[in-house]
Amino acid sequence: MSLAVRLERVTETNSGDLPAYAAERVALGEGGPLLAEALANPDACLDHMRRFAEGRDLPPDRVQGFEYWLLAEERILGNCRIRPELIPKIELDGGHVSYDIRPSERGRGYGKELRPSEGRGRPHVKWAADLRR
């Protein structure tokens, strides 16, 4: 990694690259309806993330969660979701922490930037990642 990277909570200010990030992932069939929504209406996608962070108007099969961008300058390299509490569905398919790396940035070690506590005395934290990517 040659670029300085930082992890920041998702805000409108640091999400200017969201449409390009979403387009790259959606083109590969990743990200589901939320990223597809980001292509058409980034503000609606950000509102969705804000509601989940506030724990407001959540579907019954979802829990409160906080979204973070892994950024290099203004480019989104990846995202990370942190869920303080789990329900059975999320425990099996999501865990406390899950993350994605932008397809064009994979294989450069950025996933390690999003796993700082893995294996460091936090056995109660469940991690999720799609190992096919």
N, C-alpha and C positions, 0 to 999 in steps of 0.2 A: 504494500500500500504506500503510495507516494503522497496522496492527498491527506490533509488534516481532516479528520471526520469528527462529527459531534452528534450526540443523541439529544433530540429536543422533543418536548411534548408537541403534538400537532396543534398548530394555530393557523389562522387565515394568513398571517404574515409569512410563515415558512412553507406554505403549500403551493407556491406558484408553479412548481414543476409537477404537481399532481396529475394534470391531464396527460402529460408525456409519460410519466411513470405508469399510470393506469393503462394507457394505450399499449405499452410494451408488454405488460402482464396479460392483458385481455387478449392480445393477439396470439398468445400461447394457450389460451383457454384457462387462465389462472384468475383468481380473485373473486369470482362469483359476482352476484348482482351489485354489491357495493362499488366495486371498481368499474363495472359497466356504467353505473350511475355517475361516477366521477368523470367519465368521458363526456356525457351529455350535460351534466350539471354539477360542477365541482363544489359549488356552495351547498347543494343538498347533501352531498357526500360528507362534507365537513360538519354540517348540522347533525347528520346521523352519528358521527364520531363524538360530537359534543354531547348529544343526548345519552349515549352509552357511558361516557365519562361521568355524567351527572346521575346516572342510574334512572333516567326519566323515560317513560313510555317504552319499556323494554318488552319484547315478545316473551312469552312464558318459557321458551327454550333457550334464553340468553341471559347473561349476567353482566353486571357493571364491568366495564373494562376501559383501560386507558391506552391511547395510541401514541406512539412516538415515531418520529422520522430519524433515520440515520442519514445525515446530510454531509456532503462535501461541497462547500460554498453553498449554492442554492439548489444543487442537484440532489434529488432523493435517491439514495443508494439502496434503501430498504426501509421496512417498517417493523415495528415490534408492538405486540399487544400484551398488556399485563392485566390479569384478572385476579383480584384479591380473593374471591370466593369461587367455588366451582359447584356445578350440579352434575349429576351422572353423565348427561350427554356431552358436556364440555370436558369433563374429566377424561373421557375416552377419545375425544376428537378436538383437542385444543389446548388443554392444560392451563396452568397459571400463566405461562409465558409461551407465546408463539411468535414466529417472525418469518418474514419473506425478504429475499434479496432481489433487487431488480435484475431481470435476466441478463442484460448486457454487463452487469457487474459481478456476476457469480464467478466463483473460483479464485477470488482475490483476497479471501480471508475476512470479508466484512461480517460474515455470520458470527465470527468470534467476538466482534465488537459488541454484539447484542447478547452475548452469553457470559457476562462477567462473573456471575456467581456460580456457574455450573461446576459441580464437583468441589465446592468450597464450603462444606458443612451445612448445606441447605437441602437435606434429603426430602423435605416436605414440599418442595417446589417441583411441579410437574412441567416438563418442557415438551413442546410440540414443534416438529419441523417435518416437512415433506422431503424425505431423503432421496426421492427420485429427481430432485432438482439440485 
